Amino acid sequence: MNVRQESRETVVAHVVGLAGSLRAGSATQMAVRCALLGAEKVGARTQLLDLASYDLPFLGRDQEPAGRNAVERFLGDIRAADGIILGSPELHGSLSGVLKNALDLTNRDTFEGKMLGLIGVAGGRMGASETLSHLRAIGRSLHAWVVPTQVSIGAADKAFDPRGEPVDADVRDRLMSVGRQVAHFAWLHKCENHLQFVKEWEVAAISDGAA
């Protein structure tokens, strides 16, 4: 989808990225950063949330004060966002455990009405279609608006150059499109421009082939 910018005010939305990898400089983090750049290009404020910095406890375990504080800080950062970009490596045919646990610590109130963009990264050439499918189901369960464009990246070890830029220009464009869509629709939703939101959402879904 080509988000029309020239005749519209600067997008004022806060978009955060969440990479389901604890390794600094991972392909997943690079992909999420690229998507956030797309959001920045249309004027959104962006932030990459580092899961490693929260040291989140596992869901269901008795939480010490430090664990409760970590969860509250994480939930506060998610609630403050208008849009969220989720990226995950594909592990054993699904999203990473660290991202699944983080999402398990949230609820519908945390994600209700937020725009959600999805990115899957896989080591194999087939890409991360299963991860994207699972993330989309989770997003819908949390009552988020999952934007039509999503990105599956295969052969992750060759997908980015030493600067963290996608090697394939089409992948870069698609990642940035995810960020633009999240920021754009978050702005429309935030402004309560519901008729325009629905109209453009339907056009985006058709053009992207999303269900």
Backbone hydrogen bonds in HBPLUS format (Angstrom, degrees):
<---DONOR---> <-ACCEPTOR-->    atom                        ^
c    i                          cat <-CA-CA->   ^        H-A-AA   ^      H-
h    n   atom  resd res      DA  || num        DHA   H-A  angle D-A-AA Bond
n    s   type  num  typ     dist DA aas  dist angle  dist       angle   num
A0008-ARG N   A0005-GLN O   3.10 MM   3  5.31 167.7  2.11 119.9 120.4     1
A0011-VAL N   A0042-VAL O   3.16 MM  31  5.85 140.5  2.32 156.2 159.9     2
A0045-ARG N   A0013-ALA O   2.85 MM  32  6.16 155.6  1.90 163.9 169.7     3
A0082-ASP N   A0014-HIS O   2.73 MM  68  5.25 158.2  1.78 146.7 154.5     4
A0083-GLY N   A0014-HIS O   3.17 MM  69  6.44 150.8  2.25 149.4 148.9     5
A0015-VAL N   A0045-ARG O   2.77 MM  30  6.11 166.2  1.79 170.6 172.8     6
A0047-GLN N   A0015-VAL O   3.08 MM  32  6.63 133.7  2.31 147.2 155.1     7
A0016-VAL N   A0083-GLY O   3.00 MM  67  6.46 157.2  2.05 152.7 152.2     8
A0085-ILE N   A0016-VAL O   2.81 MM  69  6.25 154.0  1.88 153.9 162.2     9
A0017-GLY N   A0047-GLN O   2.84 MM  30  6.28 151.2  1.93 149.9 155.4    10
A0049-LEU N   A0017-GLY O   2.80 MM  32  5.87 164.5  1.83 162.7 165.1    11
A0018-LEU N   A0085-ILE O   2.78 MM  67  6.11 159.8  1.82 172.9 172.2    12
A0087-GLY N   A0018-LEU O   2.91 MM  69  6.20 160.8  1.95 160.8 159.2    13
A0020-GLY N   A0087-GLY O   2.67 MM  67  5.95 161.5  1.70 152.9 159.5    14
A0026-SER N   A0023-ARG O   3.22 MM   3  5.56 136.5  2.42 139.9 132.7    15
A0030-MET N   A0026-SER O   2.99 MM   4  6.33 159.2  2.04 152.5 158.7    16
A0031-ALA N   A0027-ALA O   2.95 MM   4  6.14 155.4  2.01 146.2 152.4    17
A0032-VAL N   A0028-THR O   2.99 MM   4  6.27 161.7  2.02 152.1 156.6    18
A0033-ARG N   A0029-GLN O   2.89 MM   4  6.07 158.8  1.94 150.4 156.5    19
A0034-CYS N   A0030-MET O   3.05 MM   4  6.27 153.2  2.12 144.7 151.4    20
A0035-ALA N   A0031-ALA O   3.08 MM   4  6.40 154.6  2.15 146.8 153.5    21
A0036-LEU N   A0032-VAL O   2.91 MM   4  6.19 154.8  1.97 150.2 157.4    22
A0037-LEU N   A0033-ARG O   2.99 MM   4  6.27 143.5  2.12 142.7 152.5    23
A0038-GLY N   A0034-CYS O   3.23 MM   4  6.65 144.7  2.36 140.9 149.4    24
A0038-GLY N   A0035-ALA O   3.04 MM   3  5.12 121.2  2.40  95.6 110.1    25
A0039-ALA N   A0035-ALA O   3.20 MM   4  6.67 147.0  2.31 143.2 151.9    26
A0039-ALA N   A0036-LEU O   3.06 MM   3  4.99 116.4  2.49  91.8 107.2    27
A0040-GLU N   A0036-LEU O   2.89 MM   4  6.26 151.9  1.97 147.7 156.0    28
A0041-LYS N   A0037-LEU O   2.93 MM   4  6.19 146.3  2.05 146.4 155.2    29
A0042-VAL N   A0039-ALA O   3.23 MM   3  5.61 147.3  2.34 104.6 113.2    30
A0044-ALA N   A0039-ALA O   3.10 MM   5  5.45 156.1  2.16 145.5 138.4    31
A0043-GLY N   A0040-GLU O   2.81 MM   3  4.95 160.8  1.85 114.7 116.4    32
A0053-SER N   A0050-ASP O   3.00 MM   3  5.50 138.2  2.18 111.1 121.9    33
A0054-TYR N   A0051-LEU O   3.17 MM   3  5.49 146.8  2.28 105.8 114.9    34
A0061-ARG N   A0058-PHE O   3.30 MM   3  5.98 167.2  2.32 135.3 137.1    35
A0067-GLY N   A0064-GLU O   2.92 MM   3  5.19 118.3  2.31 105.8 121.4    36
A0068-ARG N   A0064-GLU O   2.97 MM   4  6.33 158.6  2.02 159.8 166.6    37
A0069-ASN N   A0065-PRO O   2.91 MM   4  6.10 158.0  1.96 150.2 156.3    38
A0070-ALA N   A0066-ALA O   2.99 MM   4  6.19 150.3  2.08 141.6 149.5    39
A0071-VAL N   A0067-GLY O   3.02 MM   4  6.28 158.9  2.07 149.2 154.1    40
A0072-GLU N   A0068-ARG O   2.94 MM   4  6.17 163.3  1.97 150.3 154.9    41
A0073-ARG N   A0069-ASN O   2.93 MM   4  6.09 153.6  2.00 145.6 152.6    42
A0074-PHE N   A0070-ALA O   2.99 MM   4  6.16 158.9  2.04 146.6 152.4    43
A0075-LEU N   A0071-VAL O   2.83 MM   4  6.05 169.9  1.84 157.3 160.0    44
A0076-GLY N   A0072-GLU O   2.89 MM   4  5.92 151.1  1.97 139.7 148.0    45
A0077-ASP N   A0073-ARG O   3.07 MM   4  6.29 150.6  2.16 142.9 149.7    46
A0078-ILE N   A0074-PHE O   3.07 MM   4  6.41 151.4  2.15 149.2 157.1    47
A0079-ARG N   A0075-LEU O   2.86 MM   4  6.05 164.2  1.89 152.2 156.8    48
A0080-ALA N   A0076-GLY O   3.07 MM   4  6.13 145.0  2.20 139.9 148.4    49
A0081-ALA N   A0078-ILE O   3.14 MM   3  5.44 156.0  2.20 108.2 115.5    50
A0115-MET N   A0082-ASP O   3.35 MM  33  6.73 163.1  2.38 146.2 145.9    51
A0084-ILE N   A0115-MET O   2.81 MM  31  6.20 158.3  1.86 155.3 161.2    52
A0117-GLY N   A0084-ILE O   2.84 MM  33  6.28 158.8  1.88 151.4 158.5    53
A0086-LEU N   A0117-GLY O   2.78 MM  31  6.08 161.5  1.82 170.2 163.7    54
A0119-ILE N   A0086-LEU O   2.86 MM  33  6.17 137.2  2.04 158.0 165.2    55
A0088-SER N   A0119-ILE O   3.02 MM  31  6.50 149.1  2.12 148.4 156.1    56
A0121-VAL N   A0088-SER O   2.94 MM  33  6.13 154.7  2.01 149.1 150.4    57
A0090-GLU N   A0121-VAL O   2.69 MM  31  5.92 142.2  1.83 159.8 160.4    58
A0091-LEU N   A0094-SER O   2.82 MM   3  5.42 158.3  1.87 160.5 160.9    59
A0094-SER N   A0091-LEU O   3.13 MM   3  5.42 142.3  2.28 106.4 116.5    60
A0100-LYS N   A0096-SER O   3.02 MM   4  6.26 163.3  2.05 151.0 156.3    61
A0101-ASN N   A0097-GLY O   2.89 MM   4  6.02 160.2  1.93 148.8 153.6    62
A0102-ALA N   A0098-VAL O   3.19 MM   4  6.29 155.6  2.25 134.3 140.9    63
A0103-LEU N   A0099-LEU O   2.92 MM   4  6.18 161.5  1.95 154.5 159.1    64
A0104-ASP N   A0100-LYS O   2.82 MM   4  6.01 146.3  1.94 143.8 154.2    65
A0105-LEU N   A0101-ASN O   3.12 MM   4  6.38 131.1  2.37 141.1 152.3    66
A0105-LEU N   A0102-ALA O   3.19 MM   3  5.31 138.5  2.37  96.9 108.2    67
A0106-THR N   A0103-LEU O   3.03 MM   3  5.29 157.9  2.08 107.1 114.2    68
A0110-THR N   A0107-ASN O   3.00 MM   3  5.39 135.1  2.21 106.6 118.5    69
A0112-GLU N   A0108-ARG O   2.74 MM   4  5.47 134.3  1.94 156.2 166.3    70
A0114-LYS N   A0111-PHE O   2.99 MM   3  5.54 170.7  2.00 143.1 143.0    71
A0113-GLY N   A0143-HIS O   3.13 MM  30  6.43 160.3  2.17 154.6 148.6    72
A0145-TRP N   A0114-LYS O   2.78 MM  31  5.96 169.4  1.79 158.9 162.5    73
A0116-LEU N   A0145-TRP O   2.73 MM  29  5.78 149.8  1.82 157.3 151.9    74
A0147-VAL N   A0116-LEU O   2.88 MM  31  5.96 153.8  1.94 148.0 156.4    75
A0151-VAL N   A0118-LEU O   3.23 MM  33  6.66 156.3  2.29 143.1 150.0    76
A0120-GLY N   A0151-VAL O   2.82 MM  31  6.22 165.8  1.84 165.9 170.9    77
A0153-ILE N   A0120-GLY O   2.84 MM  33  6.16 160.6  1.88 153.3 159.9    78
A0122-ALA N   A0153-ILE O   2.78 MM  31  6.10 157.5  1.83 166.1 173.9    79
A0156-ALA N   A0122-ALA O   3.02 MM  34  5.76 151.0  2.11 139.6 147.5    80
A0155-ALA N   A0124-GLY O   2.85 MM  31  4.94 156.3  1.91 110.6 116.3    81
A0132-LEU N   A0128-ALA O   3.09 MM   4  6.39 162.4  2.12 153.9 158.6    82
A0133-SER N   A0129-SER O   2.97 MM   4  6.16 155.6  2.03 146.3 152.9    83
A0134-HIS N   A0130-GLU O   2.97 MM   4  6.24 159.5  2.01 151.7 156.7    84
A0135-LEU N   A0131-THR O   2.87 MM   4  6.09 161.2  1.90 153.9 159.5    85
A0136-ARG N   A0132-LEU O   2.90 MM   4  6.01 155.9  1.95 146.6 153.1    86
A0137-ALA N   A0133-SER O   3.10 MM   4  6.34 156.5  2.15 144.0 149.9    87
A0138-ILE N   A0134-HIS O   2.99 MM   4  6.25 155.4  2.05 147.0 153.8    88
A0139-GLY N   A0135-LEU O   2.83 MM   4  6.06 160.0  1.87 150.4 156.0    89
A0140-ARG N   A0136-ARG O   3.01 MM   4  6.24 160.6  2.04 150.5 154.7    90
A0141-SER N   A0137-ALA O   2.98 MM   4  6.16 154.3  2.05 143.1 150.7    91
A0142-LEU N   A0138-ILE O   2.96 MM   4  6.22 140.0  2.13 146.0 156.7    92
A0144-ALA N   A0139-GLY O   3.02 MM   5  5.38 167.8  2.03 159.5 155.6    93
A0143-HIS N   A0140-ARG O   2.98 MM   3  4.99 160.4  2.02 106.4 111.0    94
A0158-LYS N   A0155-ALA O   2.94 MM   3  5.77 163.0  1.97 127.3 132.7    95
A0159-ALA N   A0156-ALA O   3.24 MM   3  4.92 160.9  2.28  98.7 104.6    96
A0167-VAL N   A0159-ALA O   2.81 MM   8  5.53 165.0  1.83 139.6 141.4    97
A0161-ASP N   A0165-GLU O   2.80 MM   4  5.41 159.6  1.84 152.9 156.8    98
A0164-GLY N   A0161-ASP O   2.84 MM   3  5.35 164.1  1.86 122.9 127.9    99
A0171-VAL N   A0168-ASP O   3.13 MM   3  5.32 120.5  2.50 100.0 113.9   100
A0172-ARG N   A0168-ASP O   3.07 MM   4  6.44 160.0  2.11 152.2 157.9   101
A0173-ASP N   A0169-ALA O   2.91 MM   4  6.14 162.4  1.94 149.8 154.2   102
A0174-ARG N   A0170-ASP O   2.96 MM   4  6.13 154.5  2.02 143.3 150.4   103
A0175-LEU N   A0171-VAL O   2.87 MM   4  6.08 159.8  1.91 153.5 158.9   104
A0176-MET N   A0172-ARG O   2.98 MM   4  6.19 166.2  2.00 153.5 157.2   105
A0177-SER N   A0173-ASP O   2.89 MM   4  6.04 140.0  2.05 137.0 148.7   106
A0178-VAL N   A0174-ARG O   3.05 MM   4  6.38 146.8  2.16 145.3 152.5   107
A0179-GLY N   A0175-LEU O   3.26 MM   4  6.69 159.1  2.31 148.0 152.3   108
A0180-ARG N   A0176-MET O   2.89 MM   4  6.17 156.7  1.94 148.7 155.4   109
A0181-GLN N   A0177-SER O   2.87 MM   4  6.04 163.7  1.90 151.1 155.2   110
A0182-VAL N   A0178-VAL O   2.99 MM   4  6.20 165.6  2.01 153.6 157.5   111
A0183-ALA N   A0179-GLY O   3.02 MM   4  6.17 167.5  2.03 149.5 153.1   112
A0184-HIS N   A0180-ARG O   2.80 MM   4  5.86 164.7  1.83 152.5 157.7   113
A0185-PHE N   A0181-GLN O   2.94 MM   4  5.92 173.0  1.95 152.9 155.0   114
A0186-ALA N   A0182-VAL O   2.99 MM   4  5.88 146.8  2.10 137.7 147.6   115
A0187-TRP N   A0183-ALA O   2.97 MM   4  6.12 150.6  2.06 142.8 150.2   116
A0188-LEU N   A0184-HIS O   3.03 MM   4  6.40 160.6  2.07 149.8 154.6   117
A0189-HIS N   A0185-PHE O   2.91 MM   4  6.01 165.0  1.93 146.8 151.2   118
A0190-LYS N   A0186-ALA O   2.83 MM   4  5.89 154.0  1.89 143.0 150.9   119
A0191-CYS N   A0187-TRP O   2.92 MM   4  6.09 149.8  2.01 147.4 155.1   120
A0193-ASN N   A0188-LEU O   3.03 MM   5  5.35 164.5  2.06 160.6 158.4   121
A0192-GLU N   A0189-HIS O   3.06 MM   3  4.96 153.3  2.13  99.0 107.0   122
A0197-PHE N   A0193-ASN O   2.91 MM   4  6.05 153.1  1.98 150.3 159.3   123
A0198-VAL N   A0194-HIS O   2.94 MM   4  6.14 169.6  1.95 156.9 156.9   124
A0199-LYS N   A0195-LEU O   3.06 MM   4  6.18 163.7  2.08 146.6 151.7   125
A0200-GLU N   A0196-GLN O   2.97 MM   4  6.07 171.6  1.98 153.1 155.1   126
A0201-TRP N   A0197-PHE O   2.86 MM   4  5.89 150.6  1.94 148.5 157.9   127
A0202-GLU N   A0198-VAL O   3.01 MM   4  6.12 162.9  2.04 149.6 152.7   128
A0203-VAL N   A0199-LYS O   3.24 MM   4  6.51 157.2  2.30 142.7 148.9   129
A0204-ALA N   A0200-GLU O   2.90 MM   4  6.06 159.2  1.95 146.7 152.5   130
A0205-ALA N   A0201-TRP O   2.92 MM   4  6.13 158.7  1.97 151.5 157.0   131
A0206-ILE N   A0202-GLU O   3.10 MM   4  6.28 156.9  2.16 145.4 151.0   132
A0207-SER N   A0203-VAL O   2.99 MM   4  6.14 168.2  2.00 153.1 156.5   133
A0208-ASP N   A0204-ALA O   2.98 MM   4  5.99 143.2  2.11 143.8 152.8   134
A0209-GLY N   A0205-ALA O   3.06 MM   4  5.92 120.7  2.43 132.0 144.6   135
A0210-ALA N   A0205-ALA O   3.09 MM   5  5.16 133.0  2.32 145.0 152.6   136
A0209-GLY N   A0206-ILE O   3.28 MM   3  5.17 143.7  2.42  95.0 105.3   137
